Amino acid sequence: MYTLPSDAFVKNVDVYHLPGITPETIETCSDLLQKNHEKNHVFFNLRGGFHNHTAHHLLTALSLGASSNTLKHIYEQQMKIQLPLAPLHKEQDFDVQKCLGDDNYYHDYLEFFKKELNNEKYQGNIEDLIEDYVFNHDYLGLIFAGAYHPFIHLGYAVEFQSKLMAIEGLAMASVDRTILKDIVNHFNDDSNKDGDKTALDIIELIVKDSRFDEKVFYTDARPKTRIFLQRGGAPLIVEYARMWKCDLNDARRAAILINTAAIRPKKAPRLDFFLMHSTTSSLFLDIMVHSLKKKENQLKLIRAKFAVDLFYYVARGRPKLNLNYLCNEYPVSKEHLYIDASNPWLPLIDKCLTHPDEHVTKTIRALIYADKFDNAQGQDKLPYLKIAQMVMDALFPAGKKDWAQEGIGWDEYWQTVPYVSPQDPKQDCPAESQIVLQTFIPLTLNLSFLFKAIKAQRIIKSNVEDSELSFIKTQSLLALHCSLIYLDCYNDTKIKIIEDVMENYQWSSFQLNFTDMGCNVDNYQAYLNTRASQSSSLVLENIVHDLEAAITARGIRIKQSKGGNFHMTLATVKYQYPSDCIVSQLKQKFIPLSNYFGSKKVCCFWTKKIRWMDN
């Protein structure tokens, strides 16, 4: 039986394990890892490439101080989807070289590497075994197969000094189907020299390089990674990877930012499933590099990992990185701010351990590691806690939010993502400044809107289950409106100044057209709506810009800009409601008929004051 060492720590590298690792949890984890090793295949979907994440989930949870009961629960949930380990083939039917890439031979590779580890050359030393196979047996390209999974598995092996994980990791690399050799093998060469550019410099160049435009499209079928390579994308990745000034800290930061900084202002946060693996593997680059004895091998591994990160970045649409928005402007939800916590990391970690998707826990752990070991100083250091809070916003509640599968670099993807509605000011406003001034366009006197709103609300209600757990309410037909601007958390004096600005604002009437259906979300619920056309939104944005500029000129700071999401709410629903399906139904019902839901000539705006302290 392969057990974890009693201290469960690496010999040669600093790692960050939270308090809570005890002899009991180590024994529990070892027992569960052994059961998984003996009973299950490395894939739970043969030929589909879906990996068995049991070991990753257990060891991540262990490192974050999970209890024995939590570890057992994780194992029980993982076992619901695993495939049994297939019998060994006859010895004459198994060839170590010829069977590479064939997952039917996973069990055979397990037995092969057990023998290799214990032979005279390696004498049970997992670092020697891994380094030799990666750099002398052409495994450098193999360990990055399957979205980094063998590399991650070997990282756990080194971190926890686990022979079992080392054997599994090399066996996994042997049977995973790699597409990266044409990229990675360029860096398994002692002749590689440093470039002069940082990772973010290179990413900025890639975003602007039109040669990538024809290599992969949003409309391409999956897997986009293979399509990118089939269209000759590999040489471009190698070209840019060779420009990089090799730096471990820079590599780790880039692996985190190519996903987390790709979020878009005023949109609900979304994280890419494939780029997430560049993040979760980032901490293992440190661990693996420090375990290698040869300096040249350390450089090869760092450069190869960076090239693979660039490959996935491009194949997922080359998202522009909104670093300033992520670090300085992203509005963390109240649910994950943990304002009252002495250390906000602690409740965040505790909550992430409850998520059934191990990738969430692994992502948070990678951010904890980066926060601990990023050597940047002062303002140059990334706000890893805030990034982790954004990750939680994007993926909780479990079952209602998930990873983006289509590629977050394309505008077409973000068109499907709802805007985030303004936060409820009732939570934050001081007692003396709890007034909200809402400026809106009334739509109740338009019969076209009324009739279509009635039909739309009937469709929405017809999809509510008997329990009505997913439904809140439809918008009152007497209150149909399109909000122009919210000005919240002001006192009476400032509200009077704002009202004076609005009364003296000069503008011309225009036609307001609604041409699409959609859904917005906030921290509590979702809002089904019809949306203003692009031309109408542009007119409204210009009016909002003028009003905000005039208000600012009077010495009043705009606390939260409205943004460009102009709409008329039809109903408010809970997360459980099948919003995406209903939005599609509403589009099919109303939009094709005349290319718009309704139209109104706007000749006036109304304002409404709400005093939260009076509610």
C-alpha positions as CSV (number, residue, x, y, z in Angstrom):
1,M,0.0,0.0,0.0
2,Y,1.2,3.5,-0.9
3,T,0.7,5.9,2.1
4,L,1.4,9.6,2.3
5,P,4.4,10.5,4.4
6,S,3.3,11.4,7.9
7,D,4.1,15.1,7.5
8,A,2.5,15.3,4.0
9,F,5.0,18.0,3.0
10,V,7.5,18.4,0.2
11,K,11.2,18.0,1.0
12,N,12.6,20.6,-1.4
13,V,10.0,23.4,-1.9
14,D,7.9,25.7,0.2
15,V,4.2,24.9,-0.1
16,Y,1.3,26.4,1.7
17,H,-0.9,23.9,3.6
18,L,-3.5,25.2,6.0
19,P,-3.8,24.1,9.6
20,G,-6.0,21.0,10.0
21,I,-3.8,18.3,8.4
22,T,-3.6,15.7,11.1
23,P,-2.5,12.0,11.3
24,E,-6.2,11.1,11.1
25,T,-6.9,13.1,7.9
26,I,-3.6,11.9,6.3
27,E,-4.6,8.3,7.0
28,T,-8.1,8.8,5.7
29,C,-6.8,10.4,2.5
30,S,-4.2,7.7,2.0
31,D,-6.8,5.0,2.4
32,L,-9.1,6.7,-0.1
33,L,-6.3,7.3,-2.6
34,Q,-5.4,3.6,-2.4
35,K,-8.9,2.5,-3.0
36,N,-9.2,4.8,-6.0
37,H,-5.9,3.5,-7.3
38,E,-6.9,-0.1,-7.1
39,K,-10.4,0.1,-8.4
40,N,-10.7,2.9,-10.9
41,H,-9.6,3.9,-14.4
42,V,-7.9,7.3,-14.9
43,F,-10.8,8.3,-17.2
44,F,-14.4,8.1,-16.3
45,N,-15.4,8.4,-20.0
46,L,-13.1,6.3,-22.3
47,R,-12.3,8.1,-25.6
48,G,-14.0,11.2,-24.2
49,G,-10.9,12.3,-22.3
50,F,-12.8,13.1,-19.1
51,H,-10.3,12.5,-16.2
52,N,-10.9,10.9,-12.9
53,H,-10.4,13.8,-10.5
54,T,-10.8,11.9,-7.2
55,A,-7.1,12.2,-6.2
56,H,-6.9,15.9,-7.1
57,H,-10.0,16.6,-5.1
58,L,-8.9,14.7,-2.1
59,L,-5.4,16.2,-1.9
60,T,-6.6,19.7,-2.6
61,A,-9.1,19.4,0.2
62,L,-6.5,17.8,2.5
63,S,-4.1,20.7,1.9
64,L,-6.9,23.2,2.9
65,G,-7.4,21.5,6.2
66,A,-10.5,19.4,5.3
67,S,-11.8,17.0,7.9
68,S,-11.9,13.2,7.5
69,N,-15.7,13.4,7.1
70,T,-15.3,15.9,4.3
71,L,-12.7,13.7,2.6
72,K,-15.0,10.7,2.8
73,H,-17.9,12.7,1.4
74,I,-15.7,13.8,-1.6
75,Y,-14.8,10.2,-2.3
76,E,-18.4,9.0,-2.1
77,Q,-19.5,11.7,-4.6
78,Q,-16.6,11.0,-7.0
79,M,-17.3,7.3,-7.0
80,K,-20.7,7.8,-8.6
81,I,-19.2,8.5,-12.0
82,Q,-15.9,6.4,-12.1
83,L,-15.1,3.5,-14.4
84,P,-13.6,0.3,-13.1
85,L,-9.9,-0.5,-13.8
86,A,-9.7,-2.9,-16.7
87,P,-7.8,-6.2,-16.4
88,L,-4.2,-6.4,-17.5
89,H,-3.4,-7.4,-21.0
90,K,-1.2,-10.4,-21.8
91,E,2.5,-9.5,-21.5
92,Q,3.1,-10.1,-25.2
93,D,0.2,-7.7,-26.1
94,F,1.6,-4.7,-24.3
95,D,4.4,-2.6,-25.8
96,V,5.5,0.5,-23.9
97,Q,6.1,2.6,-27.0
98,K,3.4,1.3,-29.4
99,C,0.6,1.5,-26.8
100,L,1.1,5.2,-26.1
101,G,-2.1,7.2,-26.3
102,D,-4.3,4.2,-25.9
103,D,-6.4,4.4,-22.7
104,N,-7.2,0.6,-22.8
105,Y,-3.6,0.1,-21.6
106,Y,-3.8,2.3,-18.5
107,H,-3.6,-0.6,-16.1
108,D,-0.6,-2.0,-18.0
109,Y,1.3,1.3,-17.7
110,L,0.5,1.4,-13.9
111,E,2.2,-1.9,-13.5
112,F,5.1,-0.9,-15.7
113,F,5.9,2.3,-13.7
114,K,5.6,0.4,-10.4
115,K,8.4,-1.8,-11.6
116,E,10.4,1.2,-13.0
117,L,10.2,3.1,-9.8
118,N,11.6,0.2,-7.7
119,N,14.3,-0.8,-10.1
120,E,18.0,-0.3,-9.4
121,K,18.2,3.0,-11.4
122,Y,15.5,4.9,-9.4
123,Q,15.4,3.0,-6.1
124,G,12.0,4.4,-5.2
125,N,12.9,8.1,-5.8
126,I,9.9,9.6,-7.6
127,E,11.8,12.9,-8.5
128,D,14.5,10.9,-10.3
129,L,11.9,8.8,-12.1
130,I,9.8,11.8,-13.2
131,E,12.8,13.9,-14.3
132,D,14.2,11.1,-16.4
133,Y,11.0,10.2,-18.2
134,V,10.0,13.8,-18.8
135,F,13.3,14.9,-20.3
136,N,15.0,11.7,-21.6
137,H,12.0,9.6,-22.7
138,D,10.1,12.2,-24.7
139,Y,7.4,12.7,-22.0
140,L,7.5,16.5,-21.9
141,G,4.8,16.8,-24.5
142,L,2.8,14.0,-22.9
143,I,2.6,15.5,-19.4
144,F,0.7,18.5,-20.8
145,A,-1.9,16.3,-22.6
146,G,-5.5,16.4,-21.6
147,A,-5.5,20.0,-20.5
148,Y,-2.5,19.7,-18.1
149,H,-3.9,16.7,-16.1
150,P,-0.8,14.5,-16.1
151,F,1.3,17.5,-15.1
152,I,-1.0,18.3,-12.3
153,H,-1.1,14.7,-11.1
154,L,2.7,14.6,-11.0
155,G,2.7,17.9,-9.2
156,Y,0.6,16.4,-6.4
157,A,3.0,13.4,-6.4
158,V,6.0,15.7,-5.7
159,E,4.1,17.9,-3.3
160,F,2.9,15.0,-1.1
161,Q,5.9,12.7,-1.8
162,S,3.3,10.1,-3.1
163,K,4.7,7.2,-5.0
164,L,1.1,6.2,-5.9
165,M,0.5,9.6,-7.5
166,A,3.8,9.5,-9.4
167,I,2.9,6.1,-10.9
168,E,-0.6,7.2,-11.8
169,G,0.7,10.5,-13.3
170,L,3.2,8.8,-15.6
171,A,0.6,6.2,-16.6
172,M,-1.9,8.9,-17.3
173,A,0.6,10.8,-19.5
174,S,1.2,7.5,-21.4
175,V,-2.5,7.0,-22.3
176,D,-3.7,10.5,-22.7
177,R,-3.9,11.8,-26.3
178,T,-1.5,14.6,-26.8
179,I,-1.7,17.3,-29.5
180,L,1.0,19.5,-28.1
181,K,4.3,17.8,-29.1
182,D,4.8,20.2,-32.1
183,I,4.8,23.1,-29.6
184,V,6.3,21.6,-26.5
185,N,9.2,19.7,-28.1
186,H,10.7,23.0,-29.3
187,F,11.5,23.8,-25.7
188,N,13.1,20.4,-24.8
189,D,16.3,21.8,-26.2
190,D,19.3,23.3,-24.5
191,S,19.7,25.9,-27.3
192,N,16.7,27.9,-26.2
193,K,17.6,31.5,-25.1
194,D,15.7,34.1,-23.2
195,G,13.7,36.8,-25.0
196,D,13.2,40.3,-23.6
197,K,9.4,40.5,-23.1
198,T,7.1,39.8,-20.2
199,A,4.1,37.6,-20.4
200,L,1.7,40.5,-20.5
201,D,3.7,42.2,-23.3
202,I,3.4,39.0,-25.4
203,I,-0.3,38.7,-24.7
204,E,-0.9,42.3,-25.8
205,L,1.0,41.5,-29.1
206,I,-1.0,38.3,-29.6
207,V,-4.3,40.2,-29.2
208,K,-3.3,42.6,-32.0
209,D,-1.8,40.0,-34.4
210,S,-4.2,39.5,-37.2
211,R,-2.5,36.2,-38.2
212,F,-4.5,34.5,-35.5
213,D,-7.8,35.7,-36.8
214,E,-8.2,32.9,-39.4
215,K,-6.9,30.1,-37.1
216,V,-9.9,29.6,-34.9
217,F,-13.5,31.0,-34.8
218,Y,-16.2,31.1,-32.2
219,T,-18.4,29.1,-34.6
220,D,-15.9,26.3,-34.9
221,A,-17.0,22.9,-33.5
222,R,-15.2,21.5,-30.5
223,P,-12.4,20.9,-29.8
224,K,-11.2,24.3,-30.9
225,T,-7.7,23.4,-29.8
226,R,-7.4,20.8,-32.5
227,I,-8.9,23.0,-35.1
228,F,-6.4,25.8,-34.3
229,L,-3.5,23.3,-34.8
230,Q,-5.0,21.9,-38.0
231,R,-5.0,25.4,-39.4
232,G,-1.3,25.8,-38.8
233,G,-1.3,27.7,-35.5
234,A,1.6,25.9,-33.7
235,P,4.4,27.9,-35.3
236,L,2.8,31.1,-34.1
237,I,2.7,29.9,-30.5
238,V,6.4,28.9,-30.7
239,E,7.3,32.3,-32.2
240,Y,5.7,34.2,-29.3
241,A,6.8,31.8,-26.6
242,R,10.4,32.4,-27.7
243,M,10.1,36.1,-27.1
244,W,9.5,35.6,-23.4
245,K,12.0,36.4,-20.7
246,C,11.8,33.2,-18.6
247,D,10.6,34.0,-15.1
248,L,8.7,31.7,-12.8
249,N,6.7,34.4,-11.0
250,D,5.7,36.0,-14.3
251,A,4.6,32.6,-15.6
252,R,2.4,32.0,-12.6
253,R,0.8,35.5,-12.8
254,A,0.1,35.1,-16.5
255,A,-1.5,31.7,-15.9
256,I,-3.9,33.3,-13.5
257,L,-4.7,36.4,-15.5
258,I,-5.4,34.9,-18.9
259,N,-8.6,33.6,-17.4
260,T,-9.6,35.8,-14.4
261,A,-8.7,39.2,-16.1
262,A,-10.8,38.2,-19.2
263,I,-14.1,39.2,-17.4
264,R,-15.9,42.1,-18.9
265,P,-17.1,45.3,-17.3
266,K,-20.8,45.4,-16.2
267,K,-21.2,41.8,-17.3
268,A,-21.7,38.9,-14.9
269,P,-18.3,37.3,-14.3
270,R,-17.5,34.2,-16.4
271,L,-14.4,32.0,-16.3
272,D,-13.2,29.7,-19.1
273,F,-13.1,26.0,-18.3
274,F,-9.9,25.3,-20.3
275,L,-8.1,28.4,-19.2
276,M,-9.0,27.5,-15.6
277,H,-6.6,24.6,-16.0
278,S,-3.7,27.0,-16.7
279,T,-4.5,28.5,-13.3
280,T,-4.9,25.3,-11.3
281,S,-1.7,24.0,-12.8
282,S,0.3,27.2,-12.0
283,L,1.2,26.3,-8.4
284,F,2.6,22.9,-9.6
285,L,5.0,24.6,-11.9
286,D,6.8,26.0,-8.8
287,I,6.7,22.6,-7.1
288,M,7.9,20.6,-10.1
289,V,10.7,23.1,-11.0
290,H,12.1,23.0,-7.6
291,S,12.2,19.2,-7.6
292,L,14.3,19.0,-10.8
293,K,18.0,18.5,-10.2
294,K,19.2,20.0,-13.5
295,K,19.0,23.7,-14.1
296,E,18.5,23.2,-17.8
297,N,15.5,21.0,-17.2
298,Q,14.0,23.6,-14.9
299,L,14.2,26.2,-17.7
300,K,12.8,23.7,-20.2
301,L,9.8,23.0,-18.0
302,I,9.0,26.7,-17.3
303,R,9.2,27.6,-21.0
304,A,7.1,24.6,-22.1
305,K,4.4,25.4,-19.6
306,F,4.3,29.0,-20.7
307,A,4.0,27.9,-24.3
308,V,1.1,25.6,-23.4
309,D,-0.6,28.5,-21.6
310,L,-0.3,30.7,-24.7
311,F,-1.7,27.8,-26.8
312,Y,-4.9,27.6,-24.7
313,Y,-5.1,31.4,-24.5
314,V,-5.2,31.7,-28.3
315,A,-7.5,28.6,-28.8
316,R,-10.0,30.2,-26.4
317,G,-10.3,33.4,-28.4
318,R,-7.4,35.6,-27.2
319,P,-9.4,37.5,-24.6
320,K,-8.4,41.0,-24.0
321,L,-7.3,41.3,-20.3
322,N,-9.2,43.9,-18.4
323,L,-6.7,44.0,-15.6
324,N,-7.7,47.4,-14.2
325,Y,-11.3,46.4,-14.0
326,L,-10.4,43.1,-12.2
327,C,-8.1,44.7,-9.7
328,N,-9.8,48.1,-9.1
329,E,-13.4,48.2,-10.3
330,Y,-14.9,44.8,-10.2
331,P,-17.8,44.9,-7.6
332,V,-17.5,41.9,-5.4
333,S,-20.9,40.6,-4.3
334,K,-21.9,41.1,-0.7
335,E,-22.1,37.4,-0.4
336,H,-18.4,36.9,-0.8
337,L,-17.0,40.2,0.7
338,Y,-17.0,38.8,4.2
339,I,-16.8,42.3,5.7
340,D,-17.1,41.1,9.3
341,A,-14.5,38.4,9.0
342,S,-11.1,38.9,10.6
343,N,-9.5,37.1,7.7
344,P,-11.8,37.0,4.6
345,W,-9.8,34.1,3.2
346,L,-11.1,31.7,5.9
347,P,-14.8,31.8,5.2
348,L,-14.1,31.8,1.5
349,I,-12.0,28.7,1.8
350,D,-14.6,27.0,4.0
351,K,-17.2,27.7,1.4
352,C,-15.2,26.6,-1.6
353,L,-14.7,23.2,0.0
354,T,-18.5,22.7,-0.2
355,H,-18.6,23.0,-4.0
356,P,-19.1,19.7,-5.7
357,D,-16.8,20.7,-8.6
358,E,-13.2,20.1,-7.6
359,H,-12.0,22.7,-10.1
360,V,-13.4,25.4,-7.9
361,T,-11.5,24.3,-4.9
362,K,-8.3,23.8,-7.0
363,T,-8.7,27.3,-8.4
364,I,-9.0,28.9,-5.0
365,R,-6.0,27.0,-3.7
366,A,-3.9,28.2,-6.7
367,L,-4.8,31.8,-5.8
368,I,-3.9,31.2,-2.1
369,Y,-0.6,29.8,-3.2
370,A,0.0,32.8,-5.5
371,D,-0.9,35.2,-2.7
372,K,1.7,33.6,-0.5
373,F,4.5,33.3,-2.9
374,D,4.2,36.1,-5.4
375,N,7.4,38.1,-5.0
376,A,6.0,41.3,-6.4
377,Q,5.9,44.2,-3.9
378,G,3.3,46.8,-3.0
379,Q,0.9,47.8,-5.8
380,D,2.6,45.5,-8.2
381,K,1.2,42.5,-6.4
382,L,-2.1,41.2,-7.7
383,P,-5.1,41.4,-5.3
384,Y,-5.5,37.6,-5.0
385,L,-8.2,37.7,-2.4
386,K,-10.4,39.9,-4.7
387,I,-9.7,37.6,-7.6
388,A,-10.7,34.6,-5.5
389,Q,-13.9,36.5,-4.4
390,M,-14.7,37.1,-8.1
391,V,-14.2,33.4,-8.8
392,M,-16.7,32.6,-6.1
393,D,-19.2,35.1,-7.6
394,A,-18.8,33.4,-10.9
395,L,-19.4,29.8,-9.7
396,F,-21.8,30.0,-6.7
397,P,-24.4,28.9,-6.2
398,A,-23.3,25.5,-7.4
399,G,-25.6,24.0,-10.0
400,K,-26.8,27.5,-11.2
401,K,-23.5,28.9,-12.4
402,D,-20.7,27.1,-14.2
403,W,-17.6,27.4,-16.3
404,A,-17.8,28.9,-19.8
405,Q,-17.3,26.2,-22.4
406,E,-17.4,28.1,-25.7
407,G,-14.3,30.4,-25.3
408,I,-14.4,33.7,-23.4
409,G,-12.2,35.6,-25.9
410,W,-15.0,36.0,-28.4
411,D,-17.6,38.9,-28.4
412,E,-20.2,36.3,-29.5
413,Y,-19.9,34.5,-26.2
414,W,-20.3,37.6,-24.1
415,Q,-23.5,38.5,-25.9
416,T,-25.1,35.6,-24.2
417,V,-23.9,36.7,-20.7
418,P,-26.3,38.9,-18.7
419,Y,-25.4,42.3,-17.3
420,V,-25.1,42.6,-13.6
421,S,-27.9,44.7,-12.1
422,P,-27.0,47.5,-9.7
423,Q,-26.3,46.4,-6.2
424,D,-29.1,47.0,-3.6
425,P,-28.1,50.4,-2.0
426,K,-30.1,49.5,1.1
427,Q,-27.2,47.4,2.3
428,D,-24.5,50.0,2.1
429,C,-25.9,53.5,2.5
430,P,-25.4,55.4,5.7
431,A,-28.5,56.4,7.6
432,E,-28.3,60.0,6.5
433,S,-27.8,59.1,2.8
434,Q,-30.4,56.5,2.0
435,I,-32.2,58.2,-0.9
436,V,-32.3,56.8,-4.4
437,L,-33.4,58.9,-7.4
438,Q,-34.6,56.7,-10.3
439,T,-35.0,58.3,-13.7
440,F,-37.1,56.2,-16.1
441,I,-39.2,56.2,-19.2
442,P,-42.8,55.1,-18.6
443,L,-44.2,52.6,-21.0
444,T,-47.6,51.9,-19.4
445,L,-49.6,54.1,-21.8
446,N,-48.4,52.2,-24.9
447,L,-51.0,49.5,-25.9
448,S,-48.4,47.6,-28.0
449,F,-46.2,47.2,-25.0
450,L,-49.1,46.2,-22.8
451,F,-50.5,43.5,-25.1
452,K,-47.1,42.0,-25.7
453,A,-46.1,42.2,-22.1
454,I,-49.3,40.3,-21.1
455,K,-48.5,37.5,-23.7
456,A,-44.8,37.4,-22.5
457,Q,-45.8,37.1,-18.9
458,R,-48.2,34.3,-19.6
459,I,-45.3,32.4,-21.3
460,I,-43.1,33.0,-18.3
461,K,-45.8,31.9,-15.8
462,S,-46.6,28.8,-17.8
463,N,-43.1,27.5,-17.2
464,V,-43.3,27.7,-13.4
465,E,-43.5,24.4,-11.6
466,D,-46.3,23.7,-9.2
467,S,-44.2,24.5,-6.3
468,E,-43.4,27.9,-7.7
469,L,-40.0,27.8,-5.9
470,S,-38.3,29.4,-8.9
471,F,-40.8,32.2,-9.4
472,I,-41.1,35.6,-7.7
473,K,-43.4,37.9,-9.6
474,T,-44.3,39.5,-12.9
475,Q,-43.8,43.2,-13.4
476,S,-47.0,45.2,-12.8
477,L,-48.5,46.3,-16.1
478,L,-49.0,49.7,-14.5
479,A,-45.3,50.0,-13.8
480,L,-43.7,49.0,-17.1
481,H,-40.7,51.2,-17.6
482,C,-37.2,51.5,-18.9
483,S,-34.8,52.8,-16.3
484,L,-32.4,55.5,-17.5
485,I,-30.2,56.2,-14.5
486,Y,-30.0,55.2,-10.9
487,L,-28.5,57.7,-8.4
488,D,-28.3,56.1,-5.0
489,C,-26.9,56.8,-1.6
490,Y,-27.3,60.5,-1.5
491,N,-28.8,62.9,1.1
492,D,-31.6,65.4,0.6
493,T,-29.2,68.3,-0.2
494,K,-27.5,66.4,-3.0
495,I,-30.7,65.0,-4.4
496,K,-32.1,68.5,-4.8
497,I,-29.0,69.5,-6.8
498,I,-29.3,66.4,-9.0
499,E,-33.0,67.2,-9.6
500,D,-32.1,70.8,-10.6
501,V,-29.6,69.4,-13.1
502,M,-32.3,67.2,-14.6
503,E,-34.9,69.9,-14.8
504,N,-32.6,72.1,-16.8
505,Y,-31.3,69.4,-19.1
506,Q,-32.2,70.0,-22.8
507,W,-32.7,67.1,-25.1
508,S,-34.7,66.1,-28.2
509,S,-37.4,63.4,-28.4
510,F,-36.5,60.1,-30.1
511,Q,-37.8,56.7,-30.9
512,L,-37.1,53.9,-28.4
513,N,-37.1,50.4,-29.9
514,F,-36.9,47.1,-28.1
515,T,-35.5,44.4,-30.4
516,D,-34.3,41.6,-28.2
517,M,-35.1,39.5,-25.1
518,G,-32.7,38.8,-22.3
519,C,-32.0,38.1,-18.6
520,N,-30.0,40.1,-16.0
521,V,-28.9,38.8,-12.6
522,D,-27.9,40.3,-9.3
523,N,-26.9,38.7,-6.0
524,Y,-30.4,37.5,-5.3
525,Q,-32.4,36.8,-8.4
526,A,-32.8,37.1,-12.2
527,Y,-34.8,39.6,-14.3
528,L,-36.4,38.5,-17.6
529,N,-36.6,41.5,-19.9
530,T,-36.9,43.0,-23.4
531,R,-33.9,45.0,-24.5
532,A,-33.4,48.3,-26.3
533,S,-31.9,48.2,-29.8
534,Q,-28.3,49.2,-30.4
535,S,-29.3,52.6,-31.9
536,S,-31.7,53.4,-29.1
537,S,-29.1,52.3,-26.5
538,L,-26.6,54.7,-28.1
539,V,-29.0,57.6,-27.7
540,L,-29.7,56.7,-24.1
541,E,-26.0,56.3,-23.3
542,N,-25.3,59.8,-24.6
543,I,-28.1,61.2,-22.4
544,V,-26.8,59.4,-19.4
545,H,-23.2,60.6,-20.1
546,D,-24.4,64.2,-20.4
547,L,-26.4,64.0,-17.2
548,E,-23.6,62.4,-15.2
549,A,-21.1,65.0,-16.5
550,A,-23.5,67.8,-15.5
551,I,-24.0,66.3,-12.0
552,T,-20.2,65.8,-11.6
553,A,-19.7,69.5,-12.6
554,R,-21.9,70.4,-9.6
555,G,-19.5,68.7,-7.3
556,I,-21.4,65.4,-6.8
557,R,-19.6,62.1,-7.4
558,I,-21.4,59.5,-9.5
559,K,-21.2,56.4,-7.3
560,Q,-22.4,53.8,-9.8
561,S,-22.8,54.5,-13.5
562,K,-25.9,52.9,-15.2
563,G,-24.0,51.4,-18.2
564,G,-25.5,50.4,-21.5
565,N,-28.0,47.7,-20.5
566,F,-31.3,49.5,-21.2
567,H,-34.3,47.2,-20.9
568,M,-37.9,46.7,-19.7
569,T,-38.3,44.1,-17.0
570,L,-41.1,41.6,-17.5
571,A,-40.7,39.3,-14.5
572,T,-38.4,38.6,-11.6
573,V,-37.4,34.9,-11.0
574,K,-35.1,32.9,-8.8
575,Y,-31.9,31.2,-10.0
576,Q,-33.7,27.9,-10.3
577,Y,-36.0,29.2,-13.0
578,P,-35.0,28.0,-16.6
579,S,-34.2,31.5,-17.7
580,D,-32.1,30.6,-20.8
581,C,-34.8,28.4,-22.2
582,I,-37.5,30.9,-21.6
583,V,-35.5,33.8,-23.2
584,S,-35.2,31.6,-26.3
585,Q,-38.9,31.0,-26.3
586,L,-39.7,34.7,-26.0
587,K,-37.3,35.5,-28.8
588,Q,-39.0,33.0,-31.1
589,K,-42.4,34.3,-30.2
590,F,-41.9,38.0,-30.5
591,I,-38.8,39.1,-32.3
592,P,-39.2,37.3,-35.7
593,L,-42.6,38.9,-36.3
594,S,-41.4,42.4,-36.7
595,N,-37.8,42.4,-35.5
596,Y,-38.8,44.2,-32.4
597,F,-40.9,43.8,-29.2
598,G,-42.2,47.3,-29.3
599,S,-41.5,50.9,-30.0
600,K,-42.3,54.2,-28.3
601,K,-41.6,57.9,-29.0
602,V,-39.9,59.3,-25.9
603,C,-40.9,62.8,-25.1
604,C,-40.4,62.8,-21.3
605,F,-38.6,61.2,-18.4
606,W,-40.0,60.6,-15.0
607,T,-38.2,60.6,-11.7
608,K,-39.0,58.8,-8.5
609,K,-37.4,59.2,-5.1
610,I,-37.0,56.2,-2.8
611,R,-36.0,56.7,0.8
612,W,-34.7,53.3,1.9
613,M,-34.8,54.2,5.6
614,D,-38.6,54.7,5.3
615,N,-39.1,51.1,4.0
